[in-house]
Every structure is written in structure tokens, then in C-alpha cells.
Amino acid sequence: MLTMIADFLVYRLMNLSPESRFGDTLHFFVYDTMKIFLLLSVIIFAVSIVRTYFPPERTKKILSHRKLFIGNILAAFLGVVTPFCSCSAVPLFIGFVEAGVPLGVTFSFLIASPMVNEIAVVLLYGLFGWKITLIYIGAGLLVAIIGGMIIGKLHLEKWVEEYVYAFKTGQAAGEVKQSFRDRLEYARWNTKDILTRVWFFILIAIGIGGLIHGYVPNEFLTSIAGPGNPFAVPAAVLLGVPLYSSAAGVIPIVYALMEKGLSMGTVLAFMMAVTALSLPEIIILRKVLKPRMLGVFVGIMTVAIIGVGYMFNVIL
């Protein structure tokens, strides 16, 4: 249905040829824009309802009374179903530490939440199917669990800024009970709010993806990050770190890179770097982490993402 609409708008209404670079690029842009915004609207609405059952205070309570290893697993899975972005990382980090959540458990949540989020899952499923989606989820959870456990074992609490431990958020006054109608209203409002804030960046990303799809020669990308380059995965990670985008924004670029012949592991490493190891997020985390702790976090994440990329290139 969406393909037919895109065909009508681009090839019939605008009278562009599917053989031309511009026509092919514009068709990619129109089709992906409709597809992504439709998927986003549905999934944000659904997850917003789920989110009403997991306010920050309840999240802290769940994680505060678990043993370390179990806590890491729970934190990673909780990070998947609670769609917090890097913008909310600092207050959540403070809240978790103040509540007594172990540092390693907190980092498992911090890693999983932006890396394996509901938007990425739905969009990956829509573009690549269940196999790639499940691999992506499994890799993200593995990175979050192992990364958090390593940080916990190193006992690096002294490398967290002192004010974090002195910060007092106070006890929750009690969770406000909501009717299902209230939750639906919140989901409607949150869907509109998120789309209002991200639509421009998504369009930019789709535009970049369209330009890559229509104009960038296959040889150029494959020479840098193609299957023949043994350093393709590190190159993709380095390319992704300076960028800042949600998973929704980076998916169109990922799809275009896949079409250019880049291997799945390299593309997934790029996406993980953009969503979980971006420079803006590192700058935000510096507010609560001392340079050594931030260096450990970045180092663990970099090694883990590169390892996942190489692993997927071998098995796929």
C-alpha cells in the first residue's frame, strides 16, 4: 500500500523516472517517511501505555533489592521496556545511586535503555524481519549485562562525582493511581509530544539515507567499511560516535548502508555507536562521572560494540 502511494506521488504525479537518481532518491525518501512515521506512531503509543506502569520510583524500587548478577539482568531488560533516552540519563543515574542501586546495575540499565529500545525493535522488524531483530536485541542485552557486571566488579564508585551520592531526591510521595483512560490520554499526548520533537531530525536522517541510497557509489562505502576491510567495524564505530540520533533517526541511514553492501555486523555496530556511545551522551554523562569513570565506560562500550560487530559478521 505504501509502495503504491510512493509510486503514485513520485513516478506518476511528479512524472519522475524510476531509472533516474533523483527519482529513485525521492521515492526512497517518500516511502521511508510514511513507513517510519506510521511505525513510530503505533509503537510510541503502545509503549507509552507500558511506561505508565514503570515510573522512575518504581524502577528504582525494583532494582534496589536484588543481588548484583540478578540486578544486572533485570536492569538490562527493564532498560528495553522503559524508553528513556540519553537526555534523561543524568537524573535517572542520580536517582538510582541515591536509592542504593549498585553502580554496575545502574550502568546495565544505562547501556540497555538507549541501545535496545522499542523504536529500534519495531523498525528493524519492519525493515529486516525477526531474525535480525532478535540478534540485535540479544546483542544489546549481552553488552548491557556484561558491561554493567564489569563496572560493578571494578568497584569504581569513587570515580563518580561526589555530589551524586549527596544528592537527595527524597522519597516518593506515592504513585498516583491512573485509570486506563488516563493512560490512553497520556499515550496520545506523549506520542504527539515525541513526534513533534523528533520529526525534523528523522526527516534529516531519512534524507541522508536517501542520498546514500541514490548518489553514493557502492565502491566508496565498501572501500571504507565493506566486507573486504578488516577494520570496517572499528571504522563504523568511529563514524557513529560523533553523531547524535535516536534509533528511529539512524534506521534510515542503516537501511541505506545495508543496500550499499555493508555487512550486517558493521551496520549494527554503527547503529549501536550512534545510539549508545554518541558524543552528546558522553558530554551529558560527564556531569555525573569523573573522567576516569567515563573513560572506563567508553572503553567497555567501544570494545563490546566492536566485538558484537565482528561476531555478527562471522555468523551472518
N, C-alpha and C positions, 0 to 999 in steps of 0.2 A: 504493500500500500504506500509506504513512504517512498519507495523507489519510483513508483508510478508518479507520485506528486512531484518529486525532484525532476524526473524526466520531462514532465509537462512544463514545469516552470523554466527549466534551463534550455531544453532542446526544442520545445515547441513554442512556448510563449516568447522566449528571448531569441529563438532561432539560432542557437549556437550549435556548432558541430561537436559531437562526442569525440571526434578524432583530434580536435584542437586542444592545445594545452590549457587555454583559458576555460574552454567549455568543460573539460574534464575536472579542472581545479574547482570551478564554481559548482559543479554537480556534487563533488565530494563535500564542499562546504555546506550546501543546502541540505543534502541528505543527512550528514552527520549532525548538523544543528538540530534538525527535527528529532532525530533519533535520541540524541543525548538529552535534550531538554524534556522529552517525554519520559525517558527512563528516570531522570533526576526527579521530576515532579512526583512520580509514583513512589520511588524509594524514599525520598526525603519525608514525604507524608507518612509512610508506614513506619519508618524508623523514629520519627518524631513522637509517635504514639508510644513506641517502646521506651524512648528516652524519658518519658514522664514517670516511668516506674523505677528509673535509676538516677535520682538526683545526686549531686556530689556527696552529700552527707551519708546517704545510704551506701554509696560506692565505698566511701572511707570505712564505714562500719563493717562491710563485707570483708574487706582486705585487712583490717586491723587485728583480727583474732585468728589468723591462720598461721600454720607453720610455714617456714620460708619456701620450701620447694612447692608445696601446695599453693601458697600465696602467689608465686610466680606464674603458675599455670592459670589460676583464676584471674589474675590481673591481666594476663595476655588475652584471655577470652573475653574478659569484661571490656578491654580496650577495643575489641572488634564491635561490640554491640552498643557502646556508648560513643557516639560520633563527636569527640572533642578534637579540635584542630590545634595546631601549634600556638594559635592566638590565646587559647585557654590553658596552655601548658604551665605557665608560671603560677597562677592562682591554684590550680589543681595540685601542683607539686608542693606548694606551701601547705595546702590543706591536708594532703596525705601525710607529710612529715609531721605536722603538728598533731595529727590524730594518732601517731605512733606506728604508721605503716612502715615496715623496713625499707631501707633505701633501694635495695635490689628489686623488691616487689614493685615499688613506685616506678622504677625505670622500665620494668616489663610492661606496665600499663602505658607509660610514656612512649615507648617504642611502638607498641601494637596499635595504639589509637589512631595515629595518622597514617601508618603504613598499611594496615589491613582494615580499611573502613568500608562501610556498606555501599558507598557510591562506587568504589573501585570494583567490588564484587559483582554488582549488578551490571556495570558497564563491560567488564571483562567477559561476563557470561553472554551478554548480548553480542559482543564482537567476536569472541573466540571459543565460546562453549564451556561446558562444565570441566573438562579435563584441565585446561589451562587455569581456570578459576580456582579449582581445588588445589592445584600446585601452588598458586600464588598465596592462597590462604595458609596452607601448610608451611610454606617457607617463611612467611611473615610471623606466624606464631612461633616457629622454631627460633628465629632470630630474637624475638622478644623474650622468650623464656630463657634461652641460654645467655643472652646479653644481660638480662636482669640478674640471673644467678651469678654470673662472673662478677658483676659490680657488687653484689651482696657479699660474696666471698672475700673480696678485697678490703671490705670494711673501710670505705672511703668517706665516712660521714664527716670527717674533719675537713674535707675539701668542699663541703657545701657552705655557702655563705652563712655566717653566724646568725644573722637576723632571721633566717628561715626558721631556726629552732626556737627563737624568741618570739616569733610571730604567734599571736593568739587569735584564732578566728572565733573562739567561743563555741559553746555547744549549740547545736541546732535547737531552735525553739520548738521543733516538732514538725514533722512532714504534714503539709497541707493536703487533706484528702480531696481528691478530684473525682467528679463524675466522668463517665465515659464521654459524655457530650463536651465537657470541659477539655478532655484530652484531644478530642477531634478538633475543637476550636483552636487549641494550641498548635496542633499539627498543621492546620490550614495556615495559621499566622506564621509559623516557623518556615513552612515551605515557601511562602511568599517572601519572607524576610531573607532567607538564604539565596533564593534565586535572584532577588533584587541586588544583593551584594556581589554575587559571583558571575552574573550573566556576561558582563563585559569581558572578564578575564577568560571565560570559557570560549567566547567568540574569538578572542585573540588566539587562543590555543588551537581552536578548530582552523582558523585562518593559517596558522603556522603549519599545521598538519596538511592542509590543502596545498600550500606552496611546496612543501616537501614532496607530497604525492604527485603534483603536476610538473614541477620545474627542476627539482634537484636530481641530477643524474644518478643512477644506481651506482655507478663506479665511484663517485665521490664519497658516498656514505660507506660503501662496503670497504673502501680502501682504508678508512679510519676505524670503523667498528664492525667490519664484516667478519664472516667466519674464518677467513684466511689470516686474520690478525690475531696473534696470541694475546695481545694486550687490549683486545676490544672491550672486555668487561671493565677493567680499570678506567679506560678512556671514557666509557659511557657514564661511569660513576662521577668522574671529574667534571664531565659536561653537565650532569644533573645537579650538582651541589650549588652552583651559583643561582640556579633557577628557583622560583617560588611558585608553587601551584598546588591546588588540591588534586586528588586523584582524578576528579571529574575534568579538571583542566588539562591534565597531562595525557589522558587516554587518547584523544585525537592524534596527538603527536606520536604516541606509542604505535597506534594503528598505522600511521603513515610510514614509520620506521620499519615496521614489520613488512609492509608492502615492498619496501626497497631492498629486502633480502637480509636484514639484520636478524640474527638468531634470537630465539625466544629468551634465553638466559641473559643475553646482553640487553635486550629491551626491558626485561623485568628489573635488572639491576639499575638501569637508568630511571625507571619509574620509582623504585624504592628510594633512590638517592634524592629525587625531587621531592617526594612526599615525606620522607622521614629523616633526611640529612641535609636539608636546604640551609643555605647561608642565613636567611632571615630567622629560621628557628634557632640556629646556633647563637645568633645575636640575642634573641629573647632569653634563651636558657642561661646566657652569661650573667643575667641579672640575679640568678639564684645559685649558680655553680662557679666555684673558683676555677681559674684557668687549667689547673692540673686535672680536676674532675671533668671539665669539659673536654679536655684532650683525651682522657680515657674513654669517655662516651663516644666521641667522634671516631677514635681508633677502633673500638669494638664494632661500631656500626659499619665502618668502612670495610673492615676485614670480613664481617659477616655477609654484607651485601655482595661483595666481590665473590666470596665463596659460593653463595647461592647462585650467582650468575654463571659461574663456571660449572657448577653441578648440573644446572638445567641444560646448559649447552651440551653436556655429555649424555644426559639421559633422553633428551628430546631429539 
